[in-house]
Amino acid sequence: KKALIFELLDHVRSTIFRQTMFSEFEDWALNSLENKTPLSYEDLNNYYYDLKKKYYGENVELPEELKYEWSRIPHFYNHFYVYKYATGFISALCIVQKLMTEKDYYKKYINFLKSGCSKDPVSLLKDIDVDLTTNKPYDLAFEYIKKQLEEAGIEIEESVDNTIKDEELKELISNVKVDDPVKMYLKDIGQAQL
């Protein structure tokens, strides 16, 4: 069970946390260009590195070389779309939560699947009570994540530092290489509001 929870956390890190950061970087860069603000590679490096520091928080030491990471991410060389990974994953977690807790929700879900491209995605999701224009789906998705952690016996203290109390998970984290981003995320899980 804990391995599955670790996998869920890794998906949260890579799909919600990281893709949201990518989206923020991409939005800044595109807005700068639209506003005719010239950008040098130093500007891109520094903004990206500052975002990494913002997202990982002060408790995680990031190697300075991470400021170059943006240049090797192929997503940035295509259309603005990385936010769709995060909103898609949030929607999926919300749907899973509803399927598990609402008796007849599966009927709405089947109709959602049948509807294909009959409407825009936001409207289709609203039809199954996943309104991405509100905080509700995001809250529900993180509530699901928190519930999964609790069921696995992984306690997150509701305090300022949100430390992990589960000794087995701490041991797992301590065995991961220091430069591994999953370790950085788990070590700094207090930054995530679960």
PyMOL CGO cylinders between C-alpha atoms (Angstrom):
from pymol import cmd
from pymol.cgo import CYLINDER

trace = [
    CYLINDER, 0.00, 0.00, 0.00, 2.80, 2.42, 0.87, 0.3, 1, 1, 1, 1, 1, 1,
    CYLINDER, 2.80, 2.42, 0.87, 4.45, 1.81, -2.50, 0.3, 1, 1, 1, 1, 1, 1,
    CYLINDER, 4.45, 1.81, -2.50, 1.19, 2.82, -4.19, 0.3, 1, 1, 1, 1, 1, 1,
    CYLINDER, 1.19, 2.82, -4.19, 0.99, 5.91, -2.00, 0.3, 1, 1, 1, 1, 1, 1,
    CYLINDER, 0.99, 5.91, -2.00, 4.57, 6.79, -2.91, 0.3, 1, 1, 1, 1, 1, 1,
    CYLINDER, 4.57, 6.79, -2.91, 3.61, 6.39, -6.58, 0.3, 1, 1, 1, 1, 1, 1,
    CYLINDER, 3.61, 6.39, -6.58, 0.59, 8.65, -6.04, 0.3, 1, 1, 1, 1, 1, 1,
    CYLINDER, 0.59, 8.65, -6.04, 2.83, 11.26, -4.42, 0.3, 1, 1, 1, 1, 1, 1,
    CYLINDER, 2.83, 11.26, -4.42, 5.24, 11.01, -7.32, 0.3, 1, 1, 1, 1, 1, 1,
    CYLINDER, 5.24, 11.01, -7.32, 2.36, 11.63, -9.74, 0.3, 1, 1, 1, 1, 1, 1,
    CYLINDER, 2.36, 11.63, -9.74, 1.26, 14.60, -7.63, 0.3, 1, 1, 1, 1, 1, 1,
    CYLINDER, 1.26, 14.60, -7.63, 4.82, 15.95, -7.71, 0.3, 1, 1, 1, 1, 1, 1,
    CYLINDER, 4.82, 15.95, -7.71, 5.34, 15.41, -11.42, 0.3, 1, 1, 1, 1, 1, 1,
    CYLINDER, 5.34, 15.41, -11.42, 1.85, 16.14, -12.73, 0.3, 1, 1, 1, 1, 1, 1,
    CYLINDER, 1.85, 16.14, -12.73, 0.38, 18.77, -10.42, 0.3, 1, 1, 1, 1, 1, 1,
    CYLINDER, 0.38, 18.77, -10.42, 3.33, 20.37, -8.68, 0.3, 1, 1, 1, 1, 1, 1,
    CYLINDER, 3.33, 20.37, -8.68, 5.92, 20.36, -11.49, 0.3, 1, 1, 1, 1, 1, 1,
    CYLINDER, 5.92, 20.36, -11.49, 3.60, 20.99, -14.45, 0.3, 1, 1, 1, 1, 1, 1,
    CYLINDER, 3.60, 20.99, -14.45, 2.03, 23.92, -12.60, 0.3, 1, 1, 1, 1, 1, 1,
    CYLINDER, 2.03, 23.92, -12.60, 5.50, 25.37, -12.12, 0.3, 1, 1, 1, 1, 1, 1,
    CYLINDER, 5.50, 25.37, -12.12, 6.24, 24.78, -15.82, 0.3, 1, 1, 1, 1, 1, 1,
    CYLINDER, 6.24, 24.78, -15.82, 2.99, 26.53, -16.70, 0.3, 1, 1, 1, 1, 1, 1,
    CYLINDER, 2.99, 26.53, -16.70, 3.88, 29.53, -14.56, 0.3, 1, 1, 1, 1, 1, 1,
    CYLINDER, 3.88, 29.53, -14.56, 7.31, 29.74, -16.24, 0.3, 1, 1, 1, 1, 1, 1,
    CYLINDER, 7.31, 29.74, -16.24, 5.80, 29.40, -19.70, 0.3, 1, 1, 1, 1, 1, 1,
    CYLINDER, 5.80, 29.40, -19.70, 3.13, 32.01, -18.96, 0.3, 1, 1, 1, 1, 1, 1,
    CYLINDER, 3.13, 32.01, -18.96, 5.77, 34.48, -17.75, 0.3, 1, 1, 1, 1, 1, 1,
    CYLINDER, 5.77, 34.48, -17.75, 7.95, 33.92, -20.82, 0.3, 1, 1, 1, 1, 1, 1,
    CYLINDER, 7.95, 33.92, -20.82, 5.05, 34.23, -23.29, 0.3, 1, 1, 1, 1, 1, 1,
    CYLINDER, 5.05, 34.23, -23.29, 3.68, 37.34, -21.57, 0.3, 1, 1, 1, 1, 1, 1,
    CYLINDER, 3.68, 37.34, -21.57, 7.15, 38.88, -21.65, 0.3, 1, 1, 1, 1, 1, 1,
    CYLINDER, 7.15, 38.88, -21.65, 7.37, 38.26, -25.39, 0.3, 1, 1, 1, 1, 1, 1,
    CYLINDER, 7.37, 38.26, -25.39, 3.85, 39.55, -26.03, 0.3, 1, 1, 1, 1, 1, 1,
    CYLINDER, 3.85, 39.55, -26.03, 4.74, 42.71, -24.11, 0.3, 1, 1, 1, 1, 1, 1,
    CYLINDER, 4.74, 42.71, -24.11, 7.85, 43.03, -26.29, 0.3, 1, 1, 1, 1, 1, 1,
    CYLINDER, 7.85, 43.03, -26.29, 10.12, 42.54, -23.27, 0.3, 1, 1, 1, 1, 1, 1,
    CYLINDER, 10.12, 42.54, -23.27, 13.40, 41.10, -24.54, 0.3, 1, 1, 1, 1, 1, 1,
    CYLINDER, 13.40, 41.10, -24.54, 14.54, 37.95, -22.74, 0.3, 1, 1, 1, 1, 1, 1,
    CYLINDER, 14.54, 37.95, -22.74, 18.09, 36.71, -22.54, 0.3, 1, 1, 1, 1, 1, 1,
    CYLINDER, 18.09, 36.71, -22.54, 19.07, 33.20, -21.58, 0.3, 1, 1, 1, 1, 1, 1,
    CYLINDER, 19.07, 33.20, -21.58, 20.15, 34.67, -18.22, 0.3, 1, 1, 1, 1, 1, 1,
    CYLINDER, 20.15, 34.67, -18.22, 16.63, 36.06, -17.69, 0.3, 1, 1, 1, 1, 1, 1,
    CYLINDER, 16.63, 36.06, -17.69, 15.13, 32.66, -18.48, 0.3, 1, 1, 1, 1, 1, 1,
    CYLINDER, 15.13, 32.66, -18.48, 17.67, 30.85, -16.27, 0.3, 1, 1, 1, 1, 1, 1,
    CYLINDER, 17.67, 30.85, -16.27, 17.16, 33.19, -13.33, 0.3, 1, 1, 1, 1, 1, 1,
    CYLINDER, 17.16, 33.19, -13.33, 13.37, 33.26, -13.50, 0.3, 1, 1, 1, 1, 1, 1,
    CYLINDER, 13.37, 33.26, -13.50, 13.20, 29.48, -13.77, 0.3, 1, 1, 1, 1, 1, 1,
    CYLINDER, 13.20, 29.48, -13.77, 15.58, 29.00, -10.84, 0.3, 1, 1, 1, 1, 1, 1,
    CYLINDER, 15.58, 29.00, -10.84, 13.62, 31.50, -8.73, 0.3, 1, 1, 1, 1, 1, 1,
    CYLINDER, 13.62, 31.50, -8.73, 10.45, 29.55, -9.50, 0.3, 1, 1, 1, 1, 1, 1,
    CYLINDER, 10.45, 29.55, -9.50, 12.14, 26.30, -8.44, 0.3, 1, 1, 1, 1, 1, 1,
    CYLINDER, 12.14, 26.30, -8.44, 13.07, 27.95, -5.14, 0.3, 1, 1, 1, 1, 1, 1,
    CYLINDER, 13.07, 27.95, -5.14, 9.54, 29.26, -4.70, 0.3, 1, 1, 1, 1, 1, 1,
    CYLINDER, 9.54, 29.26, -4.70, 7.95, 25.86, -5.37, 0.3, 1, 1, 1, 1, 1, 1,
    CYLINDER, 7.95, 25.86, -5.37, 10.37, 23.76, -3.32, 0.3, 1, 1, 1, 1, 1, 1,
    CYLINDER, 10.37, 23.76, -3.32, 10.63, 26.22, -0.45, 0.3, 1, 1, 1, 1, 1, 1,
    CYLINDER, 10.63, 26.22, -0.45, 13.49, 27.30, 1.74, 0.3, 1, 1, 1, 1, 1, 1,
    CYLINDER, 13.49, 27.30, 1.74, 14.02, 23.87, 3.31, 0.3, 1, 1, 1, 1, 1, 1,
    CYLINDER, 14.02, 23.87, 3.31, 15.28, 22.34, 0.08, 0.3, 1, 1, 1, 1, 1, 1,
    CYLINDER, 15.28, 22.34, 0.08, 18.73, 23.12, -1.26, 0.3, 1, 1, 1, 1, 1, 1,
    CYLINDER, 18.73, 23.12, -1.26, 18.62, 23.26, -5.05, 0.3, 1, 1, 1, 1, 1, 1,
    CYLINDER, 18.62, 23.26, -5.05, 21.79, 22.93, -7.10, 0.3, 1, 1, 1, 1, 1, 1,
    CYLINDER, 21.79, 22.93, -7.10, 22.42, 26.05, -9.15, 0.3, 1, 1, 1, 1, 1, 1,
    CYLINDER, 22.42, 26.05, -9.15, 22.63, 23.92, -12.30, 0.3, 1, 1, 1, 1, 1, 1,
    CYLINDER, 22.63, 23.92, -12.30, 18.84, 23.47, -12.13, 0.3, 1, 1, 1, 1, 1, 1,
    CYLINDER, 18.84, 23.47, -12.13, 18.47, 26.94, -13.57, 0.3, 1, 1, 1, 1, 1, 1,
    CYLINDER, 18.47, 26.94, -13.57, 19.33, 25.44, -16.97, 0.3, 1, 1, 1, 1, 1, 1,
    CYLINDER, 19.33, 25.44, -16.97, 16.69, 22.71, -16.76, 0.3, 1, 1, 1, 1, 1, 1,
    CYLINDER, 16.69, 22.71, -16.76, 14.06, 24.75, -18.64, 0.3, 1, 1, 1, 1, 1, 1,
    CYLINDER, 14.06, 24.75, -18.64, 16.13, 24.59, -21.83, 0.3, 1, 1, 1, 1, 1, 1,
    CYLINDER, 16.13, 24.59, -21.83, 15.91, 20.80, -22.09, 0.3, 1, 1, 1, 1, 1, 1,
    CYLINDER, 15.91, 20.80, -22.09, 12.16, 20.51, -21.49, 0.3, 1, 1, 1, 1, 1, 1,
    CYLINDER, 12.16, 20.51, -21.49, 10.48, 19.90, -24.86, 0.3, 1, 1, 1, 1, 1, 1,
    CYLINDER, 10.48, 19.90, -24.86, 7.09, 21.13, -23.62, 0.3, 1, 1, 1, 1, 1, 1,
    CYLINDER, 7.09, 21.13, -23.62, 8.33, 24.70, -23.82, 0.3, 1, 1, 1, 1, 1, 1,
    CYLINDER, 8.33, 24.70, -23.82, 8.93, 24.43, -27.55, 0.3, 1, 1, 1, 1, 1, 1,
    CYLINDER, 8.93, 24.43, -27.55, 5.30, 23.69, -28.39, 0.3, 1, 1, 1, 1, 1, 1,
    CYLINDER, 5.30, 23.69, -28.39, 1.93, 25.28, -27.72, 0.3, 1, 1, 1, 1, 1, 1,
    CYLINDER, 1.93, 25.28, -27.72, 1.08, 26.46, -24.21, 0.3, 1, 1, 1, 1, 1, 1,
    CYLINDER, 1.08, 26.46, -24.21, -0.47, 23.30, -22.77, 0.3, 1, 1, 1, 1, 1, 1,
    CYLINDER, -0.47, 23.30, -22.77, 1.40, 21.99, -19.71, 0.3, 1, 1, 1, 1, 1, 1,
    CYLINDER, 1.40, 21.99, -19.71, -1.34, 23.26, -17.38, 0.3, 1, 1, 1, 1, 1, 1,
    CYLINDER, -1.34, 23.26, -17.38, -3.57, 20.57, -18.92, 0.3, 1, 1, 1, 1, 1, 1,
    CYLINDER, -3.57, 20.57, -18.92, -1.54, 17.86, -17.17, 0.3, 1, 1, 1, 1, 1, 1,
    CYLINDER, -1.54, 17.86, -17.17, -2.31, 19.37, -13.77, 0.3, 1, 1, 1, 1, 1, 1,
    CYLINDER, -2.31, 19.37, -13.77, -5.96, 20.13, -14.45, 0.3, 1, 1, 1, 1, 1, 1,
    CYLINDER, -5.96, 20.13, -14.45, -6.44, 16.69, -16.02, 0.3, 1, 1, 1, 1, 1, 1,
    CYLINDER, -6.44, 16.69, -16.02, -4.93, 14.92, -13.02, 0.3, 1, 1, 1, 1, 1, 1,
    CYLINDER, -4.93, 14.92, -13.02, -6.96, 17.06, -10.60, 0.3, 1, 1, 1, 1, 1, 1,
    CYLINDER, -6.96, 17.06, -10.60, -10.12, 16.23, -12.58, 0.3, 1, 1, 1, 1, 1, 1,
    CYLINDER, -10.12, 16.23, -12.58, -9.29, 12.52, -12.57, 0.3, 1, 1, 1, 1, 1, 1,
    CYLINDER, -9.29, 12.52, -12.57, -8.70, 12.48, -8.80, 0.3, 1, 1, 1, 1, 1, 1,
    CYLINDER, -8.70, 12.48, -8.80, -11.95, 14.35, -8.27, 0.3, 1, 1, 1, 1, 1, 1,
    CYLINDER, -11.95, 14.35, -8.27, -13.84, 11.89, -10.48, 0.3, 1, 1, 1, 1, 1, 1,
    CYLINDER, -13.84, 11.89, -10.48, -12.30, 8.93, -8.63, 0.3, 1, 1, 1, 1, 1, 1,
    CYLINDER, -12.30, 8.93, -8.63, -13.30, 10.43, -5.30, 0.3, 1, 1, 1, 1, 1, 1,
    CYLINDER, -13.30, 10.43, -5.30, -16.87, 10.94, -6.52, 0.3, 1, 1, 1, 1, 1, 1,
    CYLINDER, -16.87, 10.94, -6.52, -17.07, 7.44, -8.01, 0.3, 1, 1, 1, 1, 1, 1,
    CYLINDER, -17.07, 7.44, -8.01, -15.99, 6.01, -4.66, 0.3, 1, 1, 1, 1, 1, 1,
    CYLINDER, -15.99, 6.01, -4.66, -18.36, 8.07, -2.53, 0.3, 1, 1, 1, 1, 1, 1,
    CYLINDER, -18.36, 8.07, -2.53, -21.48, 8.85, -4.59, 0.3, 1, 1, 1, 1, 1, 1,
    CYLINDER, -21.48, 8.85, -4.59, -23.69, 5.85, -5.34, 0.3, 1, 1, 1, 1, 1, 1,
    CYLINDER, -23.69, 5.85, -5.34, -25.05, 6.86, -8.76, 0.3, 1, 1, 1, 1, 1, 1,
    CYLINDER, -25.05, 6.86, -8.76, -22.16, 9.02, -9.91, 0.3, 1, 1, 1, 1, 1, 1,
    CYLINDER, -22.16, 9.02, -9.91, -21.07, 6.35, -12.37, 0.3, 1, 1, 1, 1, 1, 1,
    CYLINDER, -21.07, 6.35, -12.37, -24.16, 7.21, -14.49, 0.3, 1, 1, 1, 1, 1, 1,
    CYLINDER, -24.16, 7.21, -14.49, -22.98, 10.81, -14.85, 0.3, 1, 1, 1, 1, 1, 1,
    CYLINDER, -22.98, 10.81, -14.85, -19.51, 9.54, -15.66, 0.3, 1, 1, 1, 1, 1, 1,
    CYLINDER, -19.51, 9.54, -15.66, -20.78, 7.20, -18.39, 0.3, 1, 1, 1, 1, 1, 1,
    CYLINDER, -20.78, 7.20, -18.39, -22.77, 10.08, -19.92, 0.3, 1, 1, 1, 1, 1, 1,
    CYLINDER, -22.77, 10.08, -19.92, -19.63, 12.22, -19.73, 0.3, 1, 1, 1, 1, 1, 1,
    CYLINDER, -19.63, 12.22, -19.73, -17.70, 9.57, -21.68, 0.3, 1, 1, 1, 1, 1, 1,
    CYLINDER, -17.70, 9.57, -21.68, -20.50, 9.28, -24.24, 0.3, 1, 1, 1, 1, 1, 1,
    CYLINDER, -20.50, 9.28, -24.24, -20.59, 13.03, -24.80, 0.3, 1, 1, 1, 1, 1, 1,
    CYLINDER, -20.59, 13.03, -24.80, -17.25, 13.03, -26.65, 0.3, 1, 1, 1, 1, 1, 1,
    CYLINDER, -17.25, 13.03, -26.65, -16.43, 16.51, -27.95, 0.3, 1, 1, 1, 1, 1, 1,
    CYLINDER, -16.43, 16.51, -27.95, -20.02, 17.79, -27.92, 0.3, 1, 1, 1, 1, 1, 1,
    CYLINDER, -20.02, 17.79, -27.92, -18.96, 20.75, -25.71, 0.3, 1, 1, 1, 1, 1, 1,
    CYLINDER, -18.96, 20.75, -25.71, -15.76, 22.37, -24.56, 0.3, 1, 1, 1, 1, 1, 1,
    CYLINDER, -15.76, 22.37, -24.56, -13.89, 20.40, -21.83, 0.3, 1, 1, 1, 1, 1, 1,
    CYLINDER, -13.89, 20.40, -21.83, -14.73, 22.79, -18.98, 0.3, 1, 1, 1, 1, 1, 1,
    CYLINDER, -14.73, 22.79, -18.98, -18.47, 22.54, -19.74, 0.3, 1, 1, 1, 1, 1, 1,
    CYLINDER, -18.47, 22.54, -19.74, -18.30, 18.75, -20.04, 0.3, 1, 1, 1, 1, 1, 1,
    CYLINDER, -18.30, 18.75, -20.04, -16.59, 18.51, -16.67, 0.3, 1, 1, 1, 1, 1, 1,
    CYLINDER, -16.59, 18.51, -16.67, -19.18, 20.84, -15.12, 0.3, 1, 1, 1, 1, 1, 1,
    CYLINDER, -19.18, 20.84, -15.12, -21.84, 18.36, -16.27, 0.3, 1, 1, 1, 1, 1, 1,
    CYLINDER, -21.84, 18.36, -16.27, -20.28, 15.77, -13.93, 0.3, 1, 1, 1, 1, 1, 1,
    CYLINDER, -20.28, 15.77, -13.93, -19.87, 18.23, -11.05, 0.3, 1, 1, 1, 1, 1, 1,
    CYLINDER, -19.87, 18.23, -11.05, -16.17, 18.92, -11.66, 0.3, 1, 1, 1, 1, 1, 1,
    CYLINDER, -16.17, 18.92, -11.66, -16.18, 22.70, -12.05, 0.3, 1, 1, 1, 1, 1, 1,
    CYLINDER, -16.18, 22.70, -12.05, -12.58, 23.75, -12.62, 0.3, 1, 1, 1, 1, 1, 1,
    CYLINDER, -12.58, 23.75, -12.62, -13.58, 27.41, -12.34, 0.3, 1, 1, 1, 1, 1, 1,
    CYLINDER, -13.58, 27.41, -12.34, -14.02, 26.90, -8.59, 0.3, 1, 1, 1, 1, 1, 1,
    CYLINDER, -14.02, 26.90, -8.59, -11.74, 25.57, -5.84, 0.3, 1, 1, 1, 1, 1, 1,
    CYLINDER, -11.74, 25.57, -5.84, -14.00, 22.58, -5.15, 0.3, 1, 1, 1, 1, 1, 1,
    CYLINDER, -14.00, 22.58, -5.15, -12.32, 20.03, -7.50, 0.3, 1, 1, 1, 1, 1, 1,
    CYLINDER, -12.32, 20.03, -7.50, -8.87, 21.01, -6.26, 0.3, 1, 1, 1, 1, 1, 1,
    CYLINDER, -8.87, 21.01, -6.26, -9.95, 20.70, -2.63, 0.3, 1, 1, 1, 1, 1, 1,
    CYLINDER, -9.95, 20.70, -2.63, -11.61, 17.35, -3.34, 0.3, 1, 1, 1, 1, 1, 1,
    CYLINDER, -11.61, 17.35, -3.34, -8.53, 16.01, -5.14, 0.3, 1, 1, 1, 1, 1, 1,
    CYLINDER, -8.53, 16.01, -5.14, -6.20, 16.93, -2.28, 0.3, 1, 1, 1, 1, 1, 1,
    CYLINDER, -6.20, 16.93, -2.28, -8.72, 15.58, 0.20, 0.3, 1, 1, 1, 1, 1, 1,
    CYLINDER, -8.72, 15.58, 0.20, -8.48, 12.26, -1.69, 0.3, 1, 1, 1, 1, 1, 1,
    CYLINDER, -8.48, 12.26, -1.69, -4.67, 12.35, -1.52, 0.3, 1, 1, 1, 1, 1, 1,
    CYLINDER, -4.67, 12.35, -1.52, -4.77, 13.11, 2.20, 0.3, 1, 1, 1, 1, 1, 1,
    CYLINDER, -4.77, 13.11, 2.20, -7.24, 10.24, 2.77, 0.3, 1, 1, 1, 1, 1, 1,
    CYLINDER, -7.24, 10.24, 2.77, -4.96, 7.82, 0.91, 0.3, 1, 1, 1, 1, 1, 1,
    CYLINDER, -4.96, 7.82, 0.91, -2.01, 8.89, 3.08, 0.3, 1, 1, 1, 1, 1, 1,
    CYLINDER, -2.01, 8.89, 3.08, -4.04, 8.44, 6.24, 0.3, 1, 1, 1, 1, 1, 1,
    CYLINDER, -4.04, 8.44, 6.24, -5.28, 4.98, 5.16, 0.3, 1, 1, 1, 1, 1, 1,
    CYLINDER, -5.28, 4.98, 5.16, -1.67, 3.95, 4.62, 0.3, 1, 1, 1, 1, 1, 1,
    CYLINDER, -1.67, 3.95, 4.62, -0.82, 5.11, 8.14, 0.3, 1, 1, 1, 1, 1, 1,
    CYLINDER, -0.82, 5.11, 8.14, 1.18, 8.09, 6.94, 0.3, 1, 1, 1, 1, 1, 1,
    CYLINDER, 1.18, 8.09, 6.94, 0.35, 10.97, 9.23, 0.3, 1, 1, 1, 1, 1, 1,
    CYLINDER, 0.35, 10.97, 9.23, 0.70, 14.57, 8.15, 0.3, 1, 1, 1, 1, 1, 1,
    CYLINDER, 0.70, 14.57, 8.15, 0.69, 16.85, 11.14, 0.3, 1, 1, 1, 1, 1, 1,
    CYLINDER, 0.69, 16.85, 11.14, -1.65, 19.77, 10.78, 0.3, 1, 1, 1, 1, 1, 1,
    CYLINDER, -1.65, 19.77, 10.78, 0.97, 22.26, 11.87, 0.3, 1, 1, 1, 1, 1, 1,
    CYLINDER, 0.97, 22.26, 11.87, 3.22, 24.88, 10.40, 0.3, 1, 1, 1, 1, 1, 1,
    CYLINDER, 3.22, 24.88, 10.40, 5.96, 22.40, 9.47, 0.3, 1, 1, 1, 1, 1, 1,
    CYLINDER, 5.96, 22.40, 9.47, 3.68, 19.47, 8.41, 0.3, 1, 1, 1, 1, 1, 1,
    CYLINDER, 3.68, 19.47, 8.41, 6.30, 16.86, 9.23, 0.3, 1, 1, 1, 1, 1, 1,
    CYLINDER, 6.30, 16.86, 9.23, 5.93, 13.23, 8.24, 0.3, 1, 1, 1, 1, 1, 1,
    CYLINDER, 5.93, 13.23, 8.24, 5.71, 11.00, 11.32, 0.3, 1, 1, 1, 1, 1, 1,
    CYLINDER, 5.71, 11.00, 11.32, 5.72, 7.61, 9.62, 0.3, 1, 1, 1, 1, 1, 1,
    CYLINDER, 5.72, 7.61, 9.62, 9.12, 6.03, 10.35, 0.3, 1, 1, 1, 1, 1, 1,
    CYLINDER, 9.12, 6.03, 10.35, 9.03, 3.61, 7.40, 0.3, 1, 1, 1, 1, 1, 1,
    CYLINDER, 9.03, 3.61, 7.40, 8.42, 6.42, 4.93, 0.3, 1, 1, 1, 1, 1, 1,
    CYLINDER, 8.42, 6.42, 4.93, 11.19, 8.46, 6.54, 0.3, 1, 1, 1, 1, 1, 1,
    CYLINDER, 11.19, 8.46, 6.54, 13.54, 5.53, 6.02, 0.3, 1, 1, 1, 1, 1, 1,
    CYLINDER, 13.54, 5.53, 6.02, 12.45, 5.21, 2.39, 0.3, 1, 1, 1, 1, 1, 1,
    CYLINDER, 12.45, 5.21, 2.39, 13.08, 8.92, 1.86, 0.3, 1, 1, 1, 1, 1, 1,
    CYLINDER, 13.08, 8.92, 1.86, 16.51, 8.75, 3.49, 0.3, 1, 1, 1, 1, 1, 1,
    CYLINDER, 16.51, 8.75, 3.49, 17.55, 5.99, 1.06, 0.3, 1, 1, 1, 1, 1, 1,
    CYLINDER, 17.55, 5.99, 1.06, 16.84, 8.09, -2.01, 0.3, 1, 1, 1, 1, 1, 1,
    CYLINDER, 16.84, 8.09, -2.01, 19.78, 9.97, -3.57, 0.3, 1, 1, 1, 1, 1, 1,
    CYLINDER, 19.78, 9.97, -3.57, 20.08, 13.54, -2.30, 0.3, 1, 1, 1, 1, 1, 1,
    CYLINDER, 20.08, 13.54, -2.30, 19.69, 15.07, -5.75, 0.3, 1, 1, 1, 1, 1, 1,
    CYLINDER, 19.69, 15.07, -5.75, 16.51, 13.11, -6.50, 0.3, 1, 1, 1, 1, 1, 1,
    CYLINDER, 16.51, 13.11, -6.50, 13.59, 15.56, -6.96, 0.3, 1, 1, 1, 1, 1, 1,
    CYLINDER, 13.59, 15.56, -6.96, 11.15, 13.10, -5.37, 0.3, 1, 1, 1, 1, 1, 1,
    CYLINDER, 11.15, 13.10, -5.37, 13.23, 13.18, -2.20, 0.3, 1, 1, 1, 1, 1, 1,
    CYLINDER, 13.23, 13.18, -2.20, 13.31, 16.96, -2.33, 0.3, 1, 1, 1, 1, 1, 1,
    CYLINDER, 13.31, 16.96, -2.33, 9.53, 17.03, -2.65, 0.3, 1, 1, 1, 1, 1, 1,
    CYLINDER, 9.53, 17.03, -2.65, 8.92, 14.50, 0.10, 0.3, 1, 1, 1, 1, 1, 1,
    CYLINDER, 8.92, 14.50, 0.10, 11.50, 16.08, 2.37, 0.3, 1, 1, 1, 1, 1, 1,
    CYLINDER, 11.50, 16.08, 2.37, 9.72, 19.37, 1.91, 0.3, 1, 1, 1, 1, 1, 1,
    CYLINDER, 9.72, 19.37, 1.91, 6.17, 18.03, 1.92, 0.3, 1, 1, 1, 1, 1, 1,
    CYLINDER, 6.17, 18.03, 1.92, 5.31, 20.71, 4.43, 0.3, 1, 1, 1, 1, 1, 1,
    CYLINDER, 5.31, 20.71, 4.43, 5.16, 23.11, 1.49, 0.3, 1, 1, 1, 1, 1, 1,
    CYLINDER, 5.16, 23.11, 1.49, 2.19, 21.16, 0.07, 0.3, 1, 1, 1, 1, 1, 1,
    CYLINDER, 2.19, 21.16, 0.07, -1.11, 21.92, 1.75, 0.3, 1, 1, 1, 1, 1, 1,
    CYLINDER, -1.11, 21.92, 1.75, -2.53, 18.42, 2.15, 0.3, 1, 1, 1, 1, 1, 1,
]
cmd.load_cgo(trace, "trace")
